[in-house]
Amino acid sequence: MPAYFNFPRYKGFTLVLEDMEGVFSPWQDEDGIPELLEHVRDMQQRHSSTRQYGENSYVSSEVDGLLDCLRRALTELGEPESSPKYTEDMPVVFDPQDLPSQIEALLRTPDFQRDAGYASSFQMRVKGLLGDLRHQPIIAPDGDETLAEWLSKFLGDEECENGEVAVVDLSLLAPEVVHTAVAVIGRLVMEALQHVRAITGEVLPTVLVLEEAHSFVASGVSSADIPTSADLCRETFERIAREGRKFGLGLVLSSQRPSALSQTVLSQCNSFLLHRIVNDRDQDLLGRLVPDSLGELLHELPSLPPRQAILLGWAAEVPTLVEVGHLDRSQRPHSDDPRYWDTWTVGKTIEFDWQAVVDHWTS
């Protein structure tokens, strides 16, 4: 009596038969596997003539025989070795080049076949990302550095042997790459500090400083259907601004265009160090962030001299005019104004070789 019929209800069983041969073929030298493969081939052969007409019926006796063969084969193979179970949120080392094939294999399973058409564009994006050489230092670095070593280098160990400050210079990276890198660094730091508190019950005071912050936490959302790397980067630091304090993570934003920053991040800022600001949109934004009684003080911003700033918020009981300390040239950032007059008229020369520039550019 046919017990497995009614097309297409049991079509999945036909697909199982098609996959079983490929699954068990690598172990065909083991006891019990040849008998199982022979039973599978016999069932496929008996139903090959009716499958093309949409018939997918199976007799209970032959299905029971297949299950008996499968039980004996699994018994001969023994218990599988226990393997760790990972999720997509665990920072576990893997070979990125295996990712496209894993996605393709996943899409061939019955549960995901209906979504294969939608996921094809995602698969192409993954292949393009892995093929972009600019991402290689981030996705697949040459060294075999462990996550613990990375955290020790960027967050410091208990003794701070490598210093209290870690500087990550990403100035030469392309915008698409730099957004990805900064988002990953921010997320790793945030989640690492969460686990520190979960294990010890204490927080590890840490501060992230974003220079040119408008490049990473820009205001607005892109109109693309798929979030861009800039959107993901902004969302990462919006979460840090909202939740980082309870895990000991602070955030300092440095920008010449505060109006270009995410409003979500700005709303979480409780202290402001305001240097000379001329743009009217930036002044209007700051006027909404500070109490009305300080409105007149902000009128002084366009005329502030270099190294002077107004400090207000939780860092100062009352708004205070402060002066940034003088730094030696070796400690200053490389942001001095170009000396056009000295270079073009006085004859000051800059020694360089274009070949050396090209070699550095293409290295």
N, C-alpha and C positions, 0 to 999 in steps of 0.2 A: 504494500500500500504506500503510495507516494506521501511522504510527510513533509518534504521541503519543496514547495512549489509556489504558485501564484506570482508570476512575474509582475513587477520587478522586485517584489518583497525580498526574495532570497538571492538576488543578484550578487549581494555582498559575499555570499558563500562561494560563488564562482570566482570572484576576485581573490578570495583567500586561497583557493586551490592554485591559482596562477602564481601567487607569491610564495607558497610553501616550498616549491622546488628550488627557487633561488635562495631561500632562507637556509634550508638544510643541506644544500649541495656541498658547502665547504666541509661538512662532517660526514660525507658519504662513506668514509672508511671506518667509521665507528659502528659498533654493533647496533642493530635495530634501524639504522638510518636507511640502508638500501631497501628494506622491506617497506618502510614508510614511503619512500620516493616512488617505488614501483606501484603502490596502491594509489598514490596521487595521479600518476601518469595513466593508470587504467581508468580512473574516474574521468579524467580529462578526455581520454580517447572515446569512452562510451558516450559522452555528452557533446562531443565536438560536432556531430551532425545536427543536433537539435539546437545548439546554442545560437547558430546564425539566424534562426527564426524567432529568437527571443525566448526560447524555452529554457528554464533554469530549474527543472524539477530534479529532486534526488530522492532515492529510496532510503528508508530508515536503516535497512540492513547494511547498505554500503557506507553510510555515514557512521554507523556504529563501528564497522570494521576499520574505518579511518581513525576513529578516536582510540580504538584499541592499539593500533600501530603507533599512534602518536604517544600514548602513555608509555609503551614499551621503549620507544626511542628516547623519551625524556628520562626514563629510569636509567637507561644505559649511559646517557650523557652525565648523569649525576647532577647534584645541586650546582647552579651557576655561582660563580664567584661574586660575592657582594661588592658592588661598586658604589661609590659615593653619589648621592643625588644632589645635583646642582640646580639652581634657578638662575634666571637671567640677571638677577641683582647681585649675585655673588662674584667678587673679583677674582676669578679663577683663571690661571694661565691656560690658553689654548692656541692652536694654530689658526690664525684668521683665514688662511687659504682654504681650510676645510669648510668654512661657513657656507659658501654657495652650494656645495654638494649636499650638505646637511639640510639646507632649506629645500632643495630640489627633492630629496628623499622624503622629507616631511610632507610636501605637497602631493606626493603620490599615494599617501595613506588615505583610506576612505573618508576619514573625518575631515580632511582638509581639501579633498579634490574639488569640492564645490567652490572653494575660494582660490583655486589655482589661477584663474584669470586675473583676479584682483592683485594677487601676490607676484605676478610676473614682473610688474614694474618695480616692485620692491627688490626683487632678485637682481634686476639689472642695475639698480642703484647700489646694491651691495658690491657687485662685481666692479662697477666703476669706482667706488670708494677704495676698494682694495688695489685697483690698478693705478690709482693716483699716487705717484712717487712722493708727493708732498706730505702724504699722510703716513708714510712708512715709519718715520721716527716715533710716531705716536701709537700707531696700530701694532706694528711689529718691529720694535727696536732691535738693534744688533746684539746688545748685551743680554745676559741672562739674569738681570736684576730682579730680585723677588719683591713682592709687595711690602714685606717688612723692611727691606733695605730702602725702598723708595720712601716709605713713611718716615724712617729714621733720618733720611737726607732732607726731606722737605718740612717735616714737622719737628724734627729734632728728637734725640733720645733723652733719657733721664738726666744725663750729665751735660747735655748741649755741647758735645765735643766738637761739632762742626759749626758752632756759632749760634747766636740767637735769631739771626735773620737769614732767610733764604730768598734769594733774588732769582726770579725766572724771567729771562730775557727772551721775549718772543717777537721782537721788533722786526725781524726779517722774514717772518712767516706770512704767507698769503692770508687774506681776511677769512676765506672759507676754512682754512686749517686752524687759524688762531682761535676762532670761536669754538671749534671742537675741542682743542687742547685746553682752553681756559674752563670750559664747561666740565670736562672730565676732572680736571684738577680740583675745581670747587666742589664737585660732588664727592670725590674721594675724601677730601679733607673733612667735609661735613659728616659723612657716614663713619669715618674713622673715629671722630670725636664722640659720636653717638655710642659706638661700641666701647670706647674708653669709659664713659659714664656708666654703661650697663655692667661692665666688669668690676670697676673699682668703686662705683658710687660717688665718685668725685669728677669734676670737670677739669680739663686741661686748657687753661687760658690761651687762646690762639687768636690772632688777628690777621685777616686777609686784607691786603692793600691793593686796590686796583688803580693803576695809573692810566690816564686817558679812559676813565670809566665809561664814558659815553659810547665807546667802541664795543663794550661788552654788555651793558645793561641799557641799551637804547630804548627810548619810549616808543610806543606804538607796536602794532602787530602786523606782520606781513600778510598780504592778501592771498598768498599761495595756499592751496588746499593742504599740502604737506608742510608741516613746520620746518623752517629752515634751521641751519646750525645757529644763526644769530638768535632765533626765537628760543631754542633750547638753552642757549647760554643765558639769556635774560631770565628765563624761568628758573634756572638753577640758582641765580643770585637773588631773585625775589624770594625764593624759599629760605635761603640763608638769612636774608634780612628779616624775615618774619619769625623764624624758628631757631636761628643759630645761637641766640643769647643763652638759652637754657642749657646748651651743650658747651658753653664756654667759647663760642666762636663769634668774634666781632668782625665788623666790616667797615673799612675806610674807603671812601670814594674820592678820587681826585679828578676833577674835570674843569675845563675852561668853559664848558657849555652846560650848566646845570639844567637848562630847559630841555636838553636832549636826553636826559636821564629818565628812567622808568619812574613813574609817579608812585608805584607801589614801593620801590626801594627808598625813594626820597621821604615818603611818609613815615618810614621807620627810623630815619636819622634823628638823633636827639641832640647833636652838637654840630655846630657849623663854624668853620674857619674861612672867612670870606676875604679874599684878596680883591684887587682892583677888577671891577666888572663894569663894562661899558654898554654891552648890549641891552636894549630896553626889555626884550622878552625875558632875559635872565633876571633882570632886576624885578620885573613884575612877579616872576615865580617866587623869588626869595621874599618878596613882600607878603605873599600869601602864606609862607612857611613860618614867619616870625610873628610875634604879637604886634598888634596895631601900635602899641606905644613905642615900638622901635622903628617905625616907618621913617622917621626923620634921620635916624642913624644910617639907614641904607643909602640915603642921598649922598653920603660921603664916599661911597664905593668907587665912582668913576675917577676920583681925584687922589686915591691912595697911592703913595709912592711905592717902589719896589721893596719887598721884604716886610712890608707892614700889612696887617690884616686885622679884621674884627672877629673876636672870638665870642660866641654866644651859645646858649643852650645849657645842657647839664654840665658841661665842662667848666663853666664860669657862672658864679652867682649873679653877676651883673655883666652886661656886654662890656667887653674890654678891648682896647686897642693894643695889639701886641706887635712885637717886631721879631721876625725870624732871625735866629743867630747866624752870624757870618760863617760860611764854610770855606775850608781850603779848596783850592782848585781841584785837587785830586779827589775830593769827596763830592763835588758838585755833579749833577747830571749834565750830560752833553747837550745842553739846550741854549747855549749863548747865541745872541744875535749874530748873524753873519757880518763880517767886517768888509762890506762892499767897497767903501772908500779906500781903505788901506790896500786891498787886493787889486783894485782896478787902476788906482792913480799913483800910490806911493811905490808900488812895485813889489809888494810882499808876495813871495812865491810859495806855492804849495807843491811839495815834491810828491809825485805819485806816478804810477805806471798803469796805463790802461789795460795791459795784459794781466797785471796782478789783480785789477778790479774784475776783469772777466773771469779769471780763475776762481776768485772768491765768490762771484755771482753764480757760477755753474758748478761749484763743488757739491 
